[in-house]
């Protein structure tokens, strides 16, 4: 379960507060907003690696979240795993990648995080200053931990402002720009758009952001999707995105 909270202030600067939880349930409230409890419900833990949204990082432990639009990032604060049984599984070194479209990623740097101490007075540590780097998608990939069998951290807070001079194509504001037919699809997927599609690279990803199919759009036929498992997917072409269902 993943819960995201956006806190705006009067200068249109917001703190992105993300809790990654292991189990379904309500997040535990805290008297002091900068202290992290020792409850395991206040943490994200990954014990099984899977394909990274950034293909160059292969199969790994990762977290990706969408900030809604391209934002300019500044200072950050991290809280590592603070539950007594998971301290060694806290992330030690991690890579951060940013992307405007969720497909092409730019490396923002590798960073380290100290081991937490299972204290109710844990105030977290200063994370990286992204120094006005921009992106809509923030991807964190664990490289190493403090010796445990899993990987994770409890909380991340990032200062950010809306980026200027960056064009973001949002199909929800332009719903007719990319249309999938038929939807639901079975064997083939056809796309209708307000721009030429032939030869354009496309990517199909699962609801969790895992790439499942890519190629270039054919000039005389649709995209074969018969090998995809039934479920809901996104197709992305030229920075635009549409949702479809595979039967």
N, C-alpha and C positions, 0 to 999 in steps of 0.2 A: 504494500500500500504506500502511496506517495501523496503527501499533502503539501501544498505550496501556499504561502501567505505573503501578500504584497502589502507593504506599509508605506504610504505616501506621506510626504510632508509638504509644507507650503511652497517650497522651491521646486517642486516637481522632481525632487530626488527621492528615490525609494530604496529601501532595503529589501532585498529578496531573501526571504527566510524560508528555507526548505527543510522539512523533516522527512527523512526516509525511514519508514517503519518496517520492521520484520513481520509483524502480525497485524491483522485487521483490528481496529479498535480506535478509541479516542485518544488523542495526544494528551499527555499529562501536563497540566498547567503548572507554572512555577511562580513563586512570589517575586523572585528577582529575574528579570528578562534575560540577563547575560550569564546566568548560571545554568549548567546542564545537570539534570538529575542522573541517577545511576540506573534508572529503569531501562530495560531492553526495548521497551516500546518506543523509546525516543532515539532510535538508531536505525541506520540502513546496514545490513550485513549481507554480503554475497559469498556463498560457499561453492557455487558452481559457475565457472566462466562460460561466456557465450560470445558469439561474434560481435565485434565492436562496430558501431556505426561508422567509425573511421577505419576503413578496410586495412590501412597500413598497420593498425594495432592488433589485427588478427583476433583470436579468441582470448578474451581477457575479462577482468572484473571491472565494470564501468557503470557510470551514472550519466545520463543525458537528460537535460530538461530544456524546455522551450520558454523563453522570456516574452513571447508574444510578438515582438518586433525587434528590429536591430537596436541595440542599446550600447552605450559607451560605458565601459566598466572601470571602476576605480579600486578602492581598498576592499579587503575582504577579511572575514574572521571565520576560523574553523573550530569546531568542537570535535575531538576524536571520540571513538567508542569509549564510554565511561562506565559500562556495566562491568562488575568485577570479573565475570566469567569470559569477557570478550576483550579485555585490555590488549592482549597480544595480537588480536586480529585487527586492531586499529591500523589504519593506513600509515605507512612511514614515508614512502615516496610516491608521488603521483604526478601524472602529466595532465595538462589542461589544454584542450583544443577548442577553438571557436569557429563558428560557421554561420553564414547568413542564410543558407538554404538547406542545411542538414545533410548535404552531400559532399561539398568541398570544404575541407577543414584546414585551419591554420593553427600551427602549434604556438601556444602562448607561453610555454615554459614548463619545466619540471620543478616541483616544490616538495618540501618535506614537512612532516607533521609529527610533533612529539607524542609520546605515549601518554594517555590520560592516567589519572590516579584513583578512579572510583570515588571521587569526592563530590559531595553535594554542593561544594563551593567552587566547583570547576567553572572558570570564566572563559574558557577557550583560549586560543592563541591568535596572534595576528597572522593572517594569511598573506598571499601575494597581493601586491598593488599592480593591477592590470594596466595602469598608466594609459588610460583612455583607449585601450583596445576595444574593437567593436565586434558584435556578433549577436545573432538572435538565439543560437543554440550554444549551450555551454556543456562540454563533455569532459568528465573527469575519469581518468583511467588509473587504477591502482597498479603501481609497479612493484612495490614491496610493502610488507607490513612489519609488525614487531615480533613476529615468530609464531603467530597463531595459525589455525587451519583455514580461516576465512579472511575476508577483507571488508572494510567498511569504515564509516565515520558517522557521527551523530547529527551534525548540523552545519550549515553553511550560510553565511550572510555576506551579500555583495552589494556595494554601493554602485548605483548606475543611473544614467540619465538617458533620455531618448537621443539617439545619434542623429546628427544633422548631415545632410548631403548624401545620404545612403538610400537608394531606392529599394523598396521591398514590395514584391508582388504578392498580394494577398487575395486568393481566389474568393474569400468570403466577401470582399469589397467589390469583386468583379466576377460574379458567379457564372457568367456565360463564357468565360475565357477558356475553360478546359472542361469538357464533358465526356463522360465515359459511357459507351454503348456496346453491348447491352450491360445493364447493371441491375441485378446480379449477372455475372459472366460465368461461362462454363468452359468453353474451349479457346475462344479468341476474345480479345479486348480491342475495341476500336475507339479512337480518341477523336473528338471534334474540337477544334481550337480556332482562334481568330488570327493564327499565324501559320506558315507552312510547317508541317510536321516531319516530312520525309527527310531522313538523315539526321534528325535531332537525337542526341543521346537521352535515354530515359533510365530511370531507376524505379523499381517497385520495392517497397519496404513494408514490413509487418507493422501492426499497431504499436509494438514495442520499439520500433525504429530499426529492426534488424533487416539488412538488405537481403532480398530473396531472389531478385532477377534484375538484369540490366542488359542494355544493348542499344541499338539505334533503331529509330522507328522506320519500318519498311515503307517503301513507296506504294506498294500495290496490295498490301494485306494488313491485317491486324496483328496484334501481339499474341503469340501462343501462350496461354496460361493454364493449359490442361494439367501440367505437373504441379501446380500450386495446391497446397492443402486448402480445404474449405475454410473460409474465414474472411476477415476484413483487412484490406490493404490500402496503401497510398501509392499512387503513381506520380512521379515528378518529372516534368519536362521543362527545360528552359526557365527554371526558377518558379514554375507554377505547379500546383499540387491539386489532385482530386482524389476522393475516396471512392472505393468500389468494394463489392462483395464477390468473392469467388465461391460458387456453388460446388 
